[in-house]
Amino acid sequence: MKPRLPAEWEVQDGVMLAWPHQGTDWSYMLEEVQSVFVEIIRQITRFERVLLIVPEVGAVRRRLADDGVDMARLSFYELPANDTWARDFGPLTVIVNERPVLLDFGFNGWGLKFASDQDNCITRRLSEQGAFLAGIKTIGLIMEGGSIESDGLGTIMTTSACLLSPNRNPQLDRSEIELALASLLGTRRVLWLEHGWLAGDDTDSHVDTLARICPDNVIIYVSCDDERDEHYRELKLMERELQAFRSPDGSPYRLIALPWAKACFDEAGHRLPATYANYLVINRAVLVPTYRDPERDRLAMERIGQAYPGREIVPVDCLPLIQQHGSLHCVTMQLPEGVMS
C-alpha cells in the first residue's frame, strides 16, 4: 500500500516541542524565550496534547503549572537535545494501510551548519521510551520537516535551494529526490520553488518560511511590495512561480498574500527572518507568529483566517524566537491521530 503524508490541518493527537535550556543557543536570553514556549504550550493544550522534551522534568513542570498550563495534556520526556527546532529533527508521519508510521529522517544541522548529534537521535529515543503508539522507520535520507509542505493528497511543495543542497543528499539529483519522496511519502507530484529566501535564514530557504499549502487548493505566501527591500526581486519571482502552479485538478491555486513583516535586526545589526508564514495548524485553531507590529500582525491573522475558516486564530508573540533565526512552526512538530501513547 502506498504511503500518504497527511496535511497539517488533519486531526492531530498533539504537538512535539523541545524545551530551551542552558545548553542551547538560547542561553543568553533563556527567560525571554522560555516565556514564548510557555505561551505556545498553553495555547496548544487548549486544543490537544503536547509532548515536551526536557533536560530535567522537575523545574519545567513547576514552571508550566505555575503559568496555568493544562498539565493533564502534557507529557514530559527527559532527553538530551542540541537545540529546540522540533520541526526539523522530529518525525514525519505517513499513513500506511490506515495506520500511522513515523519516518525518522536523518538530521545533520541544516547541511552541517550546527551540531545535531543529540537532536538526530531524539525520535528514536522517544520511541524507545514509549512515547509513540505508531511504529518507527529509520530513513537514510537527510530531510527536515520545515522543507516540505503537503496537501495530504500526494502534492509536495518545496524549494530547490534546500532539497538540492549539496550538504544534505549530494548523491541524489532532482529526479532521484522525487523518486525518494514518491516511495517514502507517497508523493505524486512536486511543486519546486526556484526562488524565495529570507535574510538571516539558516535553513537554505525552508518552504515553511515562504509559502504554505492550505485546504481547498489555497496557497498562502509572504509578499514584499517594497522595491527598496533586498527581498523584493526574489519574492516577486516566487510569486510568479506560485501563480503558474496548478492544483491537482488543473486549476490555478487561490493565492493569499501575507503582509511583509517589518525589518527586524539583532544587536549586531544583522537582519532576522521574521515571517508570518511560519504558523502552526492544530485541531480547531491556527497559532500565528506575531512581531509586535499591531497593524501587520492583525492583517496577517486576518489573511490566515481566510485560509482556515472556522478555526480560532491565536496570536503568539514570536519576536524573541527570530533572534535564533526561526519562528513558531520551526519549534513545533504535529503528531497526527494515532501516533501518541
Backbone hydrogen bonds, N-H to C=O, Kabsch-Sander energy under -0.5 kcal/mol:
donor,donor_aa,acceptor,acceptor_aa,energy
4,R,95,I,-1.2
5,L,185,L,-1.0
10,E,7,A,-1.6
13,D,335,L,-2.8
14,G,335,L,-1.7
15,V,49,R,-1.7
16,M,333,M,-2.9
17,L,51,L,-2.5
18,A,84,T,-0.5
19,W,53,I,-3.0
24,T,21,H,-2.1
27,S,24,T,-1.4
29,M,26,W,-2.4
30,L,27,S,-0.7
33,V,29,M,-2.1
34,Q,30,L,-2.7
35,S,31,E,-1.7
36,V,32,E,-1.0
37,F,33,V,-2.0
38,V,34,Q,-2.6
39,E,35,S,-1.8
40,I,36,V,-2.5
41,I,37,F,-2.9
42,R,38,V,-2.7
43,Q,39,E,-2.4
44,I,40,I,-2.5
45,T,41,I,-2.5
46,R,43,Q,-0.9
47,F,44,I,-2.3
48,E,44,I,-2.4
49,R,13,D,-1.6
50,V,73,R,-2.5
51,L,15,V,-2.6
52,L,50,V,-0.6
52,L,75,S,-3.2
53,I,17,L,-2.7
53,I,51,L,-0.5
54,V,52,L,-0.5
54,V,77,Y,-2.4
60,V,56,E,-0.8
61,R,57,V,-3.0
62,R,58,G,-2.2
63,R,59,A,-2.3
64,L,60,V,-2.5
65,A,61,R,-2.5
66,D,62,R,-2.6
67,D,63,R,-1.3
68,G,65,A,-1.6
69,V,64,L,-2.3
71,M,69,V,-1.3
73,R,70,D,-1.6
74,L,71,M,-1.5
75,S,50,V,-2.6
77,Y,52,L,-2.3
79,L,54,V,-1.8
79,L,77,Y,-0.8
86,A,84,T,-1.9
87,R,330,C,-1.8
88,D,85,W,-1.7
89,F,85,W,-1.1
90,G,86,A,-2.1
92,L,103,L,-2.0
94,V,92,L,-0.5
94,V,101,V,-2.6
95,I,4,R,-2.8
96,V,94,V,-0.6
96,V,99,R,-3.2
99,R,96,V,-1.6
101,V,94,V,-2.8
102,L,135,G,-3.2
103,L,92,L,-3.3
103,L,101,V,-0.5
104,D,102,L,-0.6
104,D,137,K,-3.0
105,F,103,L,-1.1
106,G,141,L,-2.5
112,L,108,N,-2.4
113,K,109,G,-2.0
114,F,109,G,-0.9
120,N,116,S,-2.6
121,C,118,Q,-1.3
122,I,119,D,-1.2
125,R,121,C,-2.5
126,L,122,I,-2.8
127,S,123,T,-2.1
128,E,124,R,-2.2
129,Q,125,R,-1.5
130,G,127,S,-1.5
131,A,126,L,-2.4
133,L,339,V,-3.3
134,A,339,V,-1.3
135,G,100,P,-0.7
137,K,102,L,-3.0
139,I,104,D,-2.3
143,M,106,G,-1.8
143,M,141,L,-0.6
145,G,87,R,-0.9
147,S,144,E,-1.8
148,I,145,G,-1.2
149,E,157,M,-1.9
151,D,155,T,-1.6
156,I,189,R,-2.0
157,M,149,E,-2.3
158,T,191,L,-2.4
159,T,147,S,-0.5
160,S,193,L,-2.2
163,L,159,T,-2.1
164,L,160,S,-1.7
165,S,162,C,-1.9
168,R,165,S,-1.7
169,N,165,S,-1.0
172,L,169,N,-2.1
177,I,173,D,-2.4
178,E,174,R,-2.3
179,L,175,S,-2.0
180,A,176,E,-2.1
181,L,177,I,-2.5
182,A,178,E,-2.2
183,S,179,L,-2.2
184,L,180,A,-2.9
185,L,181,L,-2.4
186,G,181,L,-0.5
186,G,182,A,-0.9
187,T,181,L,-1.5
188,R,154,G,-3.2
189,R,154,G,-1.9
191,L,156,I,-3.3
192,W,190,V,-0.8
193,L,158,T,-2.6
193,L,191,L,-0.5
194,E,192,W,-0.6
201,D,198,L,-1.8
208,D,146,G,-1.9
209,T,206,H,-1.6
210,L,207,V,-1.6
211,A,207,V,-2.8
212,R,220,I,-2.9
214,C,218,V,-3.2
218,V,214,C,-1.0
219,I,254,R,-2.3
220,I,212,R,-2.3
221,Y,256,I,-2.1
222,V,210,L,-2.5
223,S,258,L,-1.2
225,D,223,S,-0.5
227,E,225,D,-0.9
229,D,226,D,-2.0
232,Y,229,D,-1.6
235,L,231,H,-2.5
236,K,232,Y,-2.0
237,L,233,R,-2.3
238,M,234,E,-2.1
239,E,235,L,-2.2
240,R,236,K,-1.9
241,E,237,L,-1.8
242,L,238,M,-2.4
243,Q,239,E,-2.1
244,A,240,R,-1.3
245,F,241,E,-1.2
247,S,251,S,-3.3
250,G,247,S,-2.4
253,Y,245,F,-0.8
254,R,217,N,-2.6
255,L,253,Y,-0.7
256,I,219,I,-2.3
258,L,221,Y,-3.7
261,A,259,P,-0.6
264,C,272,L,-0.5
266,D,270,H,-2.4
269,G,266,D,-2.0
272,L,264,C,-3.0
274,A,272,L,-1.9
278,N,275,T,-0.7
279,Y,277,A,-1.2
280,L,287,L,-2.5
282,I,280,L,-0.5
282,I,285,A,-2.6
285,A,282,I,-1.5
286,V,312,E,-2.7
287,L,280,L,-3.0
288,V,286,V,-0.6
288,V,314,V,-3.1
290,T,316,V,-2.5
297,D,293,D,-3.2
298,R,294,P,-2.3
299,L,295,E,-2.1
300,A,296,R,-2.7
301,M,297,D,-2.2
302,E,298,R,-2.1
303,R,299,L,-2.5
304,I,300,A,-2.6
305,G,301,M,-2.1
306,Q,302,E,-1.4
307,A,303,R,-1.1
308,Y,304,I,-1.2
311,R,308,Y,-1.6
312,E,284,R,-2.4
314,V,286,V,-3.1
314,V,312,E,-0.7
316,V,288,V,-2.5
318,C,290,T,-2.7
318,C,316,V,-0.6
322,I,318,C,-1.3
323,Q,320,P,-1.4
324,Q,321,L,-1.7
325,H,322,I,-1.8
326,G,321,L,-1.2
329,H,278,N,-2.0
331,V,327,S,-1.0
331,V,328,L,-0.8
332,T,329,H,-1.4
333,M,16,M,-1.4
335,L,14,G,-3.2
337,E,11,V,-2.0
339,V,336,P,-1.6
341,S,131,A,-2.5
